[in-house]
């Protein structure tokens, strides 16, 4: 054990990694070189500010939404928001919004955290079928785009059929964010249709095995 600890310390590895991972000589040399570089110049091994910024996403809880609407142009306010880090490549301008309400069930659920990227209002390249988070003057509206109608009107629908289709004039929209991902703590059980399909697939496989 003492020998293992000395080896691990020499190469800058954990004992657990040394015991569980099959390491090559090049791996060990690489770890040693990394340690030497880090000791010589700690800033060399650190991610650049640009890389950090691309993964840093300001988070807007539902309780702070009205304040966000009022101050969304204030850079100092945005910088002071709590930040989340996601492993994404969506570019430097992202937001995370807490969803409030059952409008988008079963796709999205109450208190899900939506990872979004900015849509340029000047070009407004929106695609039908995509989910967007629209910051309006008094609320956050999360909907699926049905169509971009004449006179710059967005026809939006909720995934929950209990909510009606809405036409929103684009002049009422402060910001547009495209939903790219979601963090959810809701674990949904499989639907009855999915269970039946799985059962049928299994029965077909059994029949094919008997025929073969």
Secondary structure, DSSP 8 states (H G I E B T S, - for coil): -HHHHHHHHHHT--HHHHHHS---HHHHHHHHHHHHHHHH-HHHHS--HHHHHHHEEEEE-GGGHHHHHHHTT-HHHHHHS-EEE----S-S-EEEEE--SSTTTTTS-TT-EEEEEE--TTT----TT-EEEEE-SS-EEEEEEEEEETTTEEEEE-SSTTS--EEEEGGG-SEEEEEEEEE--------HHHHHHHHHHHHHHHHHHHH-
